[in-house]
Amino acid sequence: MLPSGRLELIALSGLPIVSPGDDLPVLIARALDRSAVALEPSDVVVVTSKLVSRVEDRFVDLSRVTPSPEGRAIARQVDKDPRLVTLVLRESTQISRKAKGVLIVRHRLGFVSANAGIDQSNSAPASAEQGSGPWVLLLPEAPDASAWRIREGLQQATGVKPAVILSDSFGRPFRTGTVGVAIGIAGLAALNDQRGELDLFGRTLEHTVTALADQIAAAADLVAGQAAERRPVVIVRGLDLPIDEQAGARDLLRDPEQDLYL
């Protein structure tokens, strides 16, 4: 996957605070021009899910959410805003773990994460009226489809059709801190299956399947930042990846029947 042993991460700067309906591929193309970066067909464009959620108008004003009875009950257990908990339950199919300050669920898309991926940081719309909110952002409705739209739009805007990953930050069982993961994929395989290959000593690999898309998202996360950096798009360059038109983030999901941690 890395024939030269060299990987380049290019964080684009100068993107505006996007609003619902903005043409994200065009904005990315303009940022590429300002950064004097020309897309290459083998590039992977990693876009934070928050950027896509803003464009797709996934804003929710918590002041307009009426807590459900279940939301109120669980909110008391986890010491969270009952309006937020109600939204989490709406976006989820199952509660995995709950404790004071923690609510981990299986999202309707199949991801297991805290608060169903609902984000409260940098989540107010640019047009928010004074006194409205607090605001939160839901994950994109269909992240794989969003990634495909960005990929097709970049081809129209630049003439190049790179692979695209939508990334988000997830925690992990038994590990502290978050890492970037892929929640939407277009144009590259989600997994790198090396089973059947030989190791240095000629032993056949039997279980080696790496989460390729997650690895790329985590690498991009190093330069994208989490606070006020305003670098929500990262070009990952140097990978030699075959195009996979059928793959999606769903390929990264473990079958619930095999999930020992749910």
C-alpha positions as a printed NumPy array, in Angstrom:
array([[  0.   ,   0.   ,   0.   ],
       [  2.97 ,   2.317,   0.505],
       [  5.433,   1.491,  -2.293],
       [  7.664,   4.471,  -1.551],
       [  7.383,   4.271,   2.241],
       [  6.294,   7.917,   2.236],
       [  2.866,   9.34 ,   3.069],
       [  1.938,  13.009,   2.675],
       [ -0.849,  14.735,   4.616],
       [ -2.031,  18.068,   3.227],
       [ -4.49 ,  19.977,   5.41 ],
       [ -6.428,  22.561,   3.42 ],
       [ -6.891,  25.959,   5.004],
       [ -9.164,  28.831,   4.093],
       [-12.446,  26.955,   3.933],
       [-15.346,  29.147,   5.117],
       [-17.812,  28.228,   7.834],
       [-20.247,  26.348,   5.66 ],
       [-24.02 ,  26.617,   5.74 ],
       [-26.884,  24.406,   4.534],
       [-26.947,  24.094,   0.765],
       [-23.347,  25.187,   0.157],
       [-21.593,  23.408,  -2.72 ],
       [-18.914,  21.589,  -0.74 ],
       [-16.933,  20.174,  -3.705],
       [-16.676,  23.652,  -5.218],
       [-15.497,  25.095,  -1.892],
       [-12.889,  22.322,  -1.596],
       [-11.749,  22.993,  -5.175],
       [-11.292,  26.697,  -4.362],
       [ -9.315,  25.817,  -1.227],
       [ -7.107,  23.557,  -3.333],
       [ -6.444,  26.447,  -5.722],
       [ -5.603,  28.831,  -2.879],
       [ -3.228,  26.238,  -1.422],
       [ -1.663,  25.604,  -4.837],
       [ -2.511,  21.91 ,  -4.535],
       [ -3.605,  19.958,  -7.601],
       [ -5.585,  16.803,  -6.927],
       [ -4.109,  13.539,  -8.154],
       [ -6.2  ,  10.473,  -9.066],
       [ -4.562,   8.4  ,  -6.303],
       [ -5.331,  10.981,  -3.588],
       [ -7.775,  10.292,  -0.78 ],
       [ -9.774,  13.353,   0.305],
       [-10.739,  13.052,   3.976],
       [-13.605,  15.342,   4.987],
       [-14.783,  15.69 ,   8.578],
       [-18.373,  14.6  ,   9.035],
       [-19.176,  17.855,  10.802],
       [-18.494,  19.802,   7.609],
       [-20.92 ,  17.565,   5.728],
       [-23.52 ,  17.719,   8.504],
       [-23.487,  21.515,   8.314],
       [-23.986,  21.5  ,   4.539],
       [-26.761,  18.917,   4.85 ],
       [-28.561,  20.975,   7.523],
       [-28.312,  18.408,  10.306],
       [-28.64 ,  21.15 ,  12.928],
       [-30.967,  20.679,  15.864],
       [-31.939,  23.454,  18.27 ],
       [-32.19 ,  21.718,  21.64 ],
       [-34.577,  24.387,  22.891],
       [-37.127,  22.953,  20.44 ],
       [-36.707,  19.323,  21.554],
       [-39.327,  17.947,  23.924],
       [-37.74 ,  15.248,  26.102],
       [-39.396,  11.86 ,  25.951],
       [-40.217,   9.958,  29.152],
       [-37.418,   7.469,  28.383],
       [-35.065,  10.342,  27.619],
       [-35.805,  11.941,  30.978],
       [-35.296,   8.663,  32.843],
       [-31.966,   7.868,  31.204],
       [-30.815,  11.485,  31.518],
       [-31.167,  11.198,  35.291],
       [-29.015,   8.056,  35.252],
       [-26.236,   9.539,  33.108],
       [-26.485,  13.159,  34.312],
       [-27.03 ,  14.601,  30.833],
       [-29.454,  17.054,  29.265],
       [-32.725,  15.112,  28.73 ],
       [-33.202,  16.852,  25.384],
       [-29.817,  15.576,  24.189],
       [-30.531,  12.085,  25.501],
       [-33.856,  12.088,  23.657],
       [-32.035,  12.896,  20.41 ],
       [-29.459,  10.193,  21.086],
       [-32.229,   7.636,  21.509],
       [-33.906,   8.791,  18.282],
       [-30.642,   8.27 ,  16.376],
       [-29.909,   4.89 ,  17.967],
       [-31.118,   1.316,  17.875],
       [-29.604,   0.059,  21.126],
       [-27.863,   1.27 ,  24.282],
       [-24.468,  -0.355,  24.769],
       [-23.305,   1.178,  28.057],
       [-24.459,   3.942,  30.338],
       [-22.972,   5.511,  33.43 ],
       [-22.709,   8.963,  34.914],
       [-21.53 ,  11.236,  32.109],
       [-21.437,   8.387,  29.568],
       [-24.012,   7.119,  27.078],
       [-22.697,   4.706,  24.438],
       [-25.124,   3.473,  21.807],
       [-25.377,   1.632,  18.533],
       [-26.25 ,   4.294,  15.966],
       [-28.939,   3.521,  13.394],
       [-26.082,   3.348,  10.834],
       [-24.47 ,   0.567,  12.871],
       [-21.604,   2.476,  14.505],
       [-21.102,   2.122,  18.25 ],
       [-20.138,   5.478,  19.736],
       [-20.817,   7.95 ,  22.516],
       [-23.986,  10.036,  22.172],
       [-24.746,   8.595,  18.704],
       [-22.059,  10.862,  17.275],
       [-24.108,  13.962,  18.102],
       [-21.715,  16.895,  18.339],
       [-22.074,  19.973,  20.524],
       [-18.824,  21.764,  19.629],
       [-18.759,  24.29 ,  16.769],
       [-22.334,  23.27 ,  16.037],
       [-24.281,  26.519,  15.717],
       [-25.435,  27.54 ,  12.229],
       [-23.92 ,  30.747,  10.898],
       [-27.426,  32.228,  10.701],
       [-28.397,  31.323,  14.265],
       [-30.424,  34.031,  15.959],
       [-29.238,  35.528,  19.225],
       [-30.645,  33.57 ,  22.133],
       [-31.48 ,  30.446,  20.138],
       [-29.983,  27.059,  20.901],
       [-28.053,  25.393,  22.364],
       [-27.35 ,  23.728,  19.03 ],
       [-26.119,  20.253,  18.171],
       [-25.233,  18.494,  14.92 ],
       [-26.399,  15.03 ,  13.963],
       [-24.242,  12.793,  11.789],
       [-24.988,  12.893,   8.053],
       [-28.124,  10.963,   7.123],
       [-26.307,   8.643,   4.695],
       [-22.509,   9.134,   4.927],
       [-21.569,   6.762,   2.084],
       [-23.924,   8.605,  -0.255],
       [-22.494,  11.927,   0.95 ],
       [-18.973,  10.704,   0.175],
       [-20.072,   9.704,  -3.306],
       [-21.62 ,  13.109,  -3.963],
       [-18.401,  14.837,  -2.898],
       [-16.362,  12.513,  -5.119],
       [-18.551,  13.182,  -8.148],
       [-18.588,  16.911,  -7.404],
       [-14.796,  17.048,  -7.159],
       [-14.536,  15.374, -10.548],
       [-16.81 ,  18.03 , -12.038],
       [-14.924,  20.864, -10.318],
       [-11.354,  19.663, -10.872],
       [-11.422,  16.969, -13.547],
       [ -9.968,  14.483, -11.046],
       [-11.953,  11.771,  -9.259],
       [-10.197,  10.963,  -5.956],
       [-11.366,   8.569,  -3.299],
       [-13.29 ,  10.247,  -0.461],
       [-13.64 ,   9.408,   3.225],
       [-15.991,  11.06 ,   5.709],
       [-14.334,  10.963,   9.122],
       [-15.489,  11.313,  12.697],
       [-13.814,  10.924,  16.101],
       [-14.699,   7.817,  18.091],
       [-13.532,   6.455,  21.425],
       [-12.6  ,   2.757,  21.809],
       [-13.132,   0.074,  24.447],
       [-10.188,  -0.214,  26.836],
       [ -8.374,   2.801,  25.366],
       [ -8.392,   6.448,  26.426],
       [ -8.859,   9.18 ,  23.851],
       [-10.489,   9.386,  20.456],
       [ -9.173,   8.58 ,  16.989],
       [-10.409,   9.391,  13.523],
       [-12.553,   6.714,  11.909],
       [-14.296,   6.41 ,   8.55 ],
       [-18.087,   6.684,   8.608],
       [-18.479,   7.245,   4.86 ],
       [-16.422,   5.885,   1.961],
       [-16.397,   6.332,  -1.814],
       [-13.898,   4.881,  -4.271],
       [-11.626,   2.774,  -2.073],
       [-11.811,  -0.439,  -0.104],
       [-12.732,  -0.167,   3.557],
       [-10.575,  -3.163,   4.478],
       [ -7.177,  -4.506,   3.451],
       [ -7.426,  -8.296,   3.531],
       [ -3.927,  -9.807,   3.708],
       [ -5.015, -13.317,   4.581],
       [ -3.103, -15.843,   2.504],
       [ -0.012, -13.65 ,   2.165],
       [  3.309, -14.734,   3.678],
       [  5.152, -13.069,   6.55 ],
       [  8.946, -12.575,   6.711],
       [  9.447, -16.199,   7.67 ],
       [  7.1  , -17.753,   5.145],
       [  4.18 , -18.264,   7.506],
       [  0.779, -17.769,   5.914],
       [ -1.26 , -14.926,   7.414],
       [ -4.603, -16.263,   8.643],
       [ -6.336, -13.376,  10.416],
       [ -4.728, -10.169,   9.126],
       [ -7.48 ,  -7.84 ,   7.933],
       [ -6.691,  -4.175,   8.576],
       [ -9.24 ,  -1.351,   8.7  ],
       [ -7.703,   0.595,   5.828],
       [-10.262,   3.413,   5.709],
       [-10.019,   3.911,   9.483],
       [ -6.215,   4.032,   9.249],
       [ -6.427,   6.773,   6.615],
       [ -8.996,   8.718,   8.653],
       [ -6.787,   8.485,  11.752],
       [ -3.762,   9.729,   9.809],
       [ -5.731,  12.708,   8.492],
       [ -6.956,  13.463,  12.011],
       [ -3.368,  14.227,  13.028],
       [ -3.38 ,  17.433,  10.993],
       [ -7.098,  18.26 ,  10.855],
       [ -7.363,  19.149,  14.553],
       [-10.353,  19.099,  16.899],
       [-10.834,  22.671,  18.078],
       [-10.464,  25.996,  16.22 ],
       [ -7.924,  24.902,  13.604],
       [-10.431,  25.129,  10.699],
       [ -8.75 ,  22.361,   8.697],
       [-11.702,  20.045,   8.032],
       [-10.375,  18.67 ,   4.727],
       [ -7.138,  16.714,   4.405],
       [ -5.547,  15.268,   1.28 ],
       [ -3.801,  11.959,   1.937],
       [ -1.213,  11.326,  -0.763],
       [  1.221,   8.484,  -1.396],
       [ -1.038,   5.446,  -1.133],
       [ -1.226,   2.981,  -4.001],
       [ -4.849,   1.918,  -3.702],
       [ -7.017,   0.02 ,  -6.17 ],
       [-10.329,   1.714,  -6.88 ],
       [-13.279,  -0.053,  -5.278],
       [-16.611,   1.251,  -6.511],
       [-18.675,  -1.086,  -4.315],
       [-17.136,  -0.556,  -0.865],
       [-18.744,   1.451,   1.895],
       [-18.314,   2.176,   5.586],
       [-20.776,  -0.631,   6.253],
       [-17.89 ,  -3.029,   5.48 ],
       [-16.197,  -1.868,   8.695],
       [-19.117,  -2.855,  10.915],
       [-18.819,  -5.982,  12.984],
       [-21.85 ,  -8.245,  12.966],
       [-23.712,  -7.557,  16.251],
       [-23.803, -11.293,  16.903],
       [-19.99 , -11.296,  16.894],
       [-19.597,  -8.103,  18.907],
       [-18.34 ,  -9.085,  22.357],
       [-18.343,  -5.502,  23.638],
       [-21.861,  -4.345,  22.795]])
